[in-house]
Amino acid sequence: MAADPDFDTKNGIVDGQTPPHSELAALYKQSFAYYTFRVRLPSTLATIADSLVKDKDNLLATYGAEAGADIEQTTKDVTQLREDILSNGPLLPFEGQDSDTQLWNAFLQKLPKEKRNYFSTCWLYAECYMYRKISSIFRATSCLSAHDYFSQQKQTAAKLSVDAMLAVAKATRNNERNSDTFRQLIKLNLWGNRCDLSITSGKQVKPTGNAFDQVTDLEEKLLIDGTAEVWKALEGASSEGIVDIIFDNAGYELYTDLILAEYIIDKGLAAKVRFNPKAIPWFISDVMEHDYHWTLKFLAEHPDPALSEVGKKWQRLTKEGKFELSPLEHFWTSPYEFYRMPEVNPSLYERLKEAQLVIFKGDLNYRKLLGDFSWDSTESFEKCLRGFRPSNLCTLRTVKADLICGLGDGVAEKLFAKDKEWMLTGEYGVIQFASK
């Protein structure tokens, strides 16, 4: 943490929790947002700067000797961004010709002037801004503009997950089409979301143990289980339909996304699964298009036949168009909450309406579904979506931020009595469903 003892006083930090029915913000000292901007994000930026120095030789080998000046400048700029956050700097407009520059600058322009700093604005806006700012630093260079500075961490995460992947592959080759099997796979997919590098500031988490035993063991940690409604929506729909999956993390979670998608195709629950990746490196471990292809190739070339068979099958499904990567949409890497999609990106909203089910993966998608807003924990999922209903939708989320909805009376209070940090650990999960 930064050593400035007067930081809180100078920046009007409130020594309390986020008030009910207000935006989550780092302005509140007892919030996860405050900890995120004082500790987690500065740590992420330090890791990026350190890796540029450590990996300089590899970067020069990849991008050529002329990349040397870019590496130096980028290291300085990332370090400066870290300083800006630690001093509660302003959210300045973006420069350059990137296709989302106008989208971002229009958004920033509409923020009230007193909410254009990291600690005063909504947590969601400020955190998304930081990741977009990192992207702009790299995009401004001649040699490193296409470099995915999180790629190594994502690939390492996948390699560490091989044992778990292998066990899942072997256990899922002869599945039945029924609600019990579907329930197992959707829960496998939910708990795959625990391996999230953005929560650990990039430190690796290796999945261990038998994944399906864990699904059973973690049953009591599943606070809301809308699986039956998800199954009903899928089974009762056309076998010629589409399911959209809005990706979260690469590595083991992506693998479990593909296991679920394979089941949906193989069992005739839909004719196509469309995957929605991120357009820029995002929240450390989010899936980009190249991560998808790298994962399929990594599996297809794996020496163990169980994994190579799965990888080749998924490559074939991709070629056949049964697995499809959606066109890149900068909306997914914008600061906008999803209820604003019909106004900000109506064509994307129309495209999601084509699906019979849209599955939103992970914590950040959950935050965007609800907005970073301190809803009462018992308010309904439908209410908190604020009219965002393009199709049947479900969210698979392990809880890693201090917002939630749809809990029964007294549940949150019991959990807080047991562990005041229960919302931050990824130990609990929700499967929430809203029909069209």
C-alpha atoms as one frame of an Amber mdcrd trajectory, in Angstrom:
protein
   0.000   0.000   0.000   1.176   3.541  -0.725   2.894   5.242   2.181   1.011
   8.562   1.999  -0.525   8.875   5.498  -2.727  11.802   4.432  -4.210  10.110
   1.354  -7.651   9.505   2.874  -7.990  13.029   4.246  -6.787  14.702   1.037
  -9.201  12.671  -1.102 -12.297  12.802   1.075 -12.287   9.056   1.761 -15.207
   8.003   3.959 -14.191   5.631   6.753 -17.218   3.383   6.384 -18.984   0.868
   4.186 -20.780   1.636   0.940 -24.236   3.056   1.818 -27.279   1.019   0.689
 -28.602   1.732  -2.804 -25.587   3.682  -3.989 -22.729   3.125  -6.441 -19.850
   0.986  -5.256 -16.769   3.194  -5.173 -13.250   3.285  -3.718 -14.433   6.387
  -1.855 -15.559   4.073   0.982 -12.631   2.779   3.005 -14.331  -0.402   4.210
 -15.213  -1.498   0.669 -13.450  -3.994  -1.585 -13.216  -1.192  -4.163 -10.946
   0.813  -1.836  -8.684  -2.202  -1.273  -8.713  -2.856  -5.024  -7.391   0.609
  -5.872  -4.962   0.888  -2.960  -3.487  -2.627  -3.261  -4.715  -5.021  -5.959
  -4.536  -2.840  -9.094  -1.206  -1.193  -8.194   0.123  -4.744  -7.731  -1.201
  -5.771 -11.175   0.503  -2.759 -12.794   3.779  -3.447 -10.982   3.649  -7.028
 -12.319   3.189  -5.776 -15.914   6.081  -3.307 -15.582   8.324  -5.982 -14.015
   7.474  -8.513 -16.730   8.452  -6.034 -19.474  11.907  -5.769 -17.899  12.190
  -9.501 -17.148  10.953 -10.622 -20.590  12.836  -7.977 -22.582  15.001 -10.492
 -24.476  11.974 -12.583 -25.495  10.098  -9.452 -26.583  13.065  -8.298 -28.673
  13.293 -11.763 -30.251   9.562 -11.633 -31.090   9.125  -8.013 -32.164  12.642
  -7.088 -33.344  15.479  -4.946 -31.999  13.538  -1.754 -32.711  11.069  -2.771
 -29.957  13.679  -1.784 -27.331  12.560   1.859 -27.167   8.897   0.789 -26.979
   9.627  -1.571 -24.087  11.339   1.243 -22.202   8.554   3.761 -22.867   5.791
   1.288 -22.058   7.449   0.354 -18.749   7.584   4.063 -17.821   3.963   4.656
 -18.839   2.638   1.638 -16.916   4.612   2.739 -13.847   3.170   6.248 -14.236
  -0.351   4.800 -14.444   0.307   3.033 -11.146   1.375   6.353  -9.609  -1.727
   8.044 -11.014  -3.965   5.488  -9.301  -2.080   5.719  -6.001  -2.500   9.513
  -6.070  -6.185   9.367  -7.139  -5.459  10.931 -10.514  -8.079  12.033 -13.052
  -9.767   9.844 -15.671  -8.534  11.708 -18.758  -9.954  11.301 -22.292  -8.274
   8.752 -24.570  -6.220   9.771 -27.585  -5.615   7.841 -30.786  -7.773   6.296
 -33.484  -8.869   3.042 -31.843 -12.418   2.078 -32.770 -13.687   2.469 -29.196
 -12.005   5.816 -28.414 -15.129   7.806 -29.197 -17.317   5.428 -27.158 -15.063
   5.853 -24.124 -14.630   9.602 -24.430 -18.378  10.169 -24.799 -18.851   8.145
 -21.612 -16.181  10.082 -19.701 -17.609  13.396 -20.902 -20.980  12.551 -19.343
 -19.529  11.756 -15.914 -20.098  14.554 -13.387 -16.851  16.527 -12.947 -16.577
  15.515  -9.298 -16.677  11.843 -10.366 -13.754  11.806 -12.789 -11.119  10.364
 -10.450 -10.263   6.753  -9.598 -11.592   6.921  -6.030 -14.624   9.171  -6.553
 -16.239   7.448  -9.531 -18.073   4.122  -9.648 -15.698   1.189  -9.065 -16.778
  -0.532 -12.303 -16.016   2.566 -14.395 -12.626   3.187 -12.800 -11.442  -0.423
 -13.012 -12.517  -0.778 -16.650 -10.816   2.565 -17.374  -7.529   1.270 -15.950
  -7.536  -1.838 -18.158  -8.457   0.263 -21.216  -5.635   2.687 -20.302  -3.089
  -0.159 -20.208  -4.289  -1.212 -23.656  -3.876   2.358 -24.974  -0.275   2.476
 -23.672   0.634  -0.614 -25.718  -1.500   0.382 -28.723   0.379   3.688 -28.975
   3.685   1.892 -29.696   5.023   0.889 -33.111   6.138  -2.619 -32.141   4.030
  -3.741 -29.157   0.556  -2.656 -30.298  -0.626  -6.264 -30.796   1.178  -7.677
 -27.741  -1.060  -9.435 -25.190   0.777  -8.657 -21.955  -1.380 -11.196 -20.059
  -0.909 -14.030 -22.537   1.893 -15.812 -20.635  -0.153 -15.903 -17.427  -3.209
 -17.277 -19.243  -1.175 -20.005 -20.936   0.524 -20.949 -17.666  -2.919 -21.217
 -16.030  -4.024 -23.656 -18.752  -0.873 -25.775 -18.417  -1.307 -25.976 -14.637
  -4.838 -27.307 -15.161  -3.974 -30.336 -17.288  -4.669 -32.936 -14.568  -8.094
 -31.457 -13.846  -8.838 -31.168 -17.590  -7.881 -34.794 -18.141 -10.141 -36.052
 -15.338 -13.069 -34.017 -16.718 -12.464 -35.228 -20.301 -12.489 -38.877 -19.209
 -15.633 -38.412 -17.096 -17.667 -36.679 -19.820 -17.247 -38.817 -22.939 -20.417
 -40.898 -22.498 -22.886 -38.405 -21.102 -26.642 -38.856 -21.105 -29.083 -36.135
 -22.157 -30.888 -35.472 -18.869 -31.283 -32.803 -16.227 -28.933 -34.532 -13.749
 -26.002 -34.589 -16.164 -26.685 -31.005 -17.225 -26.774 -29.940 -13.576 -23.352
 -31.522 -12.999 -21.831 -29.786 -16.033 -23.245 -26.343 -15.342 -21.970 -26.563
 -11.755 -18.593 -27.766 -12.991 -18.581 -24.650 -15.170 -19.604 -22.410 -12.273
 -16.817 -23.598  -9.983 -14.300 -23.359 -12.831 -14.744 -19.605 -12.305 -12.814
 -19.809  -9.030  -9.508 -19.788 -10.952  -9.433 -16.028 -11.618  -6.067 -14.304
 -12.034  -7.496 -10.791 -11.653  -8.534 -11.581  -8.069  -5.045 -12.822  -7.158
  -3.330  -9.993  -9.109  -1.948 -12.632 -11.465  -0.798 -15.276  -8.935  -1.565
 -18.742 -10.281  -4.286 -20.964  -8.818  -4.038 -24.659  -9.674  -7.333 -26.615
  -9.733  -6.895 -29.794  -7.697  -8.917 -32.872  -6.784 -11.786 -34.547  -8.608
 -13.906 -31.810 -10.172 -17.178 -33.736  -9.914 -16.565 -34.637  -6.261 -16.036
 -30.928  -5.691 -19.380 -30.129  -7.318 -20.982 -32.319  -4.642 -18.793 -30.988
  -1.824 -19.514 -27.370  -2.791 -23.292 -27.819  -2.873 -23.713 -25.988   0.431
 -21.697 -23.063  -0.970 -24.148 -22.637  -3.851 -26.369 -19.872  -2.523 -28.828
 -19.716  -5.436 -29.381 -22.620  -7.813 -31.423 -21.784 -10.907 -30.171 -24.844
 -12.810 -33.646 -26.406 -13.177 -34.961 -23.241 -14.872 -31.934 -23.079 -17.195
 -32.473 -26.726 -18.191 -36.176 -26.132 -18.775 -35.440 -23.130 -21.019 -32.941
 -25.157 -23.067 -34.828 -28.426 -23.280 -38.054 -26.703 -24.235 -36.432 -24.667
 -27.030 -35.624 -25.493 -30.639 -32.777 -27.893 -31.338 -31.960 -25.532 -34.232
 -31.426 -22.599 -31.873 -28.420 -20.660 -30.601 -26.845 -20.397 -27.142 -24.571
 -17.425 -26.461 -21.791 -17.671 -23.872 -20.229 -14.406 -22.702 -16.717 -15.527
 -21.795 -14.857 -14.763 -18.596 -11.492 -16.417 -17.863  -9.071 -18.377 -20.033
  -7.392 -21.526 -18.688  -9.445 -24.095 -16.793 -12.632 -22.021 -16.829 -12.566
 -21.727 -20.633 -12.089 -25.500 -20.787 -15.237 -26.033 -18.680 -17.099 -23.523
 -20.912 -16.220 -25.726 -23.889 -17.227 -28.920 -22.052 -20.661 -27.382 -21.421
 -20.917 -26.099 -25.017 -19.980 -29.549 -26.365 -22.798 -31.107 -24.315 -25.303
 -28.536 -25.629 -24.351 -29.392 -29.243 -23.961 -33.165 -28.799 -27.303 -33.558
 -27.053 -29.235 -31.460 -29.571 -30.079 -28.681 -27.104 -28.978 -26.112 -29.714
 -27.436 -26.130 -33.187 -24.809 -23.493 -32.424 -22.965 -22.092 -29.422 -21.647
 -18.573 -29.974 -18.745 -17.425 -27.830 -18.155 -13.768 -27.026 -14.464 -12.990
 -26.343 -12.824  -9.681 -25.381 -11.322  -7.341 -27.992  -8.378  -6.238 -25.800
  -6.394  -7.799 -22.919  -8.837  -7.497 -20.021  -8.832  -8.132 -16.258  -5.696
 -10.295 -16.649  -7.303 -13.618 -17.505 -10.262 -12.822 -19.776 -10.529 -14.816
 -23.006  -9.460 -13.156 -26.258  -9.893 -14.736 -29.683  -6.279 -15.951 -29.800
  -6.673 -17.589 -26.340  -9.546 -19.667 -27.726  -7.475 -20.882 -30.694  -4.368
 -21.400 -28.554  -6.369 -23.555 -26.099  -7.807 -25.762 -28.851  -4.350 -26.200
 -30.401  -2.756 -26.881 -26.990  -5.318 -29.629 -26.351  -5.224 -31.080 -29.881
  -1.418 -31.411 -29.704  -1.351 -32.785 -26.157   0.410 -36.171 -25.841  -2.458
 -37.632 -23.808  -5.004 -39.028 -26.296  -7.998 -38.126 -24.085  -7.090 -34.421
 -24.302  -5.962 -34.449 -27.944  -9.226 -36.122 -28.955 -11.209 -33.374 -27.187
  -9.065 -30.604 -28.745  -9.463 -32.008 -32.266 -13.204 -32.447 -31.799 -13.586
 -28.815 -30.700 -11.488 -27.629 -33.638 -13.840 -29.601 -35.917 -16.938 -28.106
 -34.247 -15.398 -24.655 -34.799 -14.748 -25.383 -38.506 -18.326 -26.659 -38.881
 -19.697 -23.455 -37.317 -21.320 -25.290 -34.398 -18.855 -23.478 -32.151 -18.615
 -19.884 -33.349 -16.573 -16.911 -32.183 -18.799 -13.847 -32.385 -17.502 -10.702
 -34.088 -15.445  -8.628 -31.632 -17.549  -6.112 -29.740 -15.914  -3.279 -27.803
 -19.056  -3.046 -25.687 -17.724  -5.969 -23.597 -14.632  -3.884 -22.756 -16.498
  -0.640 -22.206 -17.530   0.766 -18.798 -21.241   0.449 -19.592 -23.609  -1.656
 -17.508 -25.595  -4.134 -19.603 -28.966  -2.416 -19.106 -27.565   0.395 -21.281
 -26.807  -1.967 -24.193 -30.031  -1.272 -26.189 -29.118   2.428 -26.254 -25.317
   2.174 -26.620 -25.038  -0.892 -28.891 -28.511  -1.812 -30.233 -27.091  -4.225
 -32.854 -25.435  -6.346 -30.135 -28.689  -6.379 -28.148 -30.552  -7.534 -31.294
 -27.982 -10.271 -31.835 -28.390 -11.560 -28.266 -32.162 -11.640 -28.869 -31.533
 -14.345 -31.503 -30.334 -16.743 -28.788 -32.606 -19.043 -26.819 -30.259 -18.685
 -23.832 -27.433 -16.279 -22.968 -24.955 -17.466 -20.321 -22.946 -14.741 -18.567
 -19.781 -16.052 -16.975 -18.013 -14.735 -13.919 -17.849 -11.848 -11.522 -17.265
  -8.894 -13.857 -20.204  -9.881 -16.086 -22.302 -10.141 -12.909 -21.195  -6.652
 -11.869 -22.194  -5.349 -15.305 -25.561  -7.134 -15.156 -26.372  -5.510 -11.804
 -24.306  -2.340 -12.168 -21.791  -1.716  -9.367 -24.617  -0.849  -7.006 -25.252
  -1.801  -3.389 -28.578  -3.573  -3.887 -30.206  -5.173  -0.872 -29.148  -8.819
  -0.927 -32.802  -9.939  -1.049 -33.846  -7.850  -4.074 -34.827  -9.952  -7.059
 -32.422 -10.680  -9.916 -35.110  -9.503 -12.366 -35.405  -6.101 -10.666 -31.624
  -5.625 -10.510 -31.295  -6.306 -14.266 -33.105  -2.979 -14.831 -34.902  -4.125
 -17.965 -31.974  -5.982 -19.563 -33.835  -9.009 -20.956 -32.677  -9.773 -24.522
 -33.450 -13.477 -24.054 -33.534 -16.132 -21.358 -30.363 -15.398 -19.439 -28.390
 -16.968 -16.661 -25.305 -15.965 -14.739 -22.716 -18.383 -13.372 -20.698 -16.487
 -10.803 -18.442 -17.283  -7.883 -18.782 -14.331  -5.526 -15.670 -12.094  -5.594
 -17.097  -8.605  -5.070 -19.332  -7.047  -2.469 -22.616  -7.034  -4.353 -25.285
  -9.694  -4.706 -29.055 -10.048  -5.113 -31.726 -12.734  -4.946 -30.781 -14.203
  -1.543 -33.378 -15.382   0.953 -34.148 -13.375   4.095 -31.368 -13.565   6.677
 -28.924 -15.503   4.436 -26.435 -12.645   3.980 -26.544 -11.842   7.703 -25.728
 -15.464   8.619 -22.828 -15.503   6.149 -21.443 -12.215   7.489 -21.650 -13.574
  11.044 -19.597 -16.568   9.922 -17.046 -14.635   7.813 -17.157 -10.885   7.228
 -15.233 -11.344   3.954 -17.432 -14.105   2.484 -18.240 -11.990  -0.613 -14.593
 -11.617  -1.641 -13.152 -15.127  -1.579 -14.759 -16.946  -4.525 -15.845 -19.603
  -2.025 -19.583 -19.084  -2.680 -21.438 -19.251  -5.969 -24.742 -18.397  -7.615
 -26.574 -19.703 -10.681 -29.290 -17.119 -11.357 -31.837 -17.249 -14.178 -34.243
 -14.738 -15.676 -36.678 -15.719 -18.407 -37.201 -13.536 -21.449
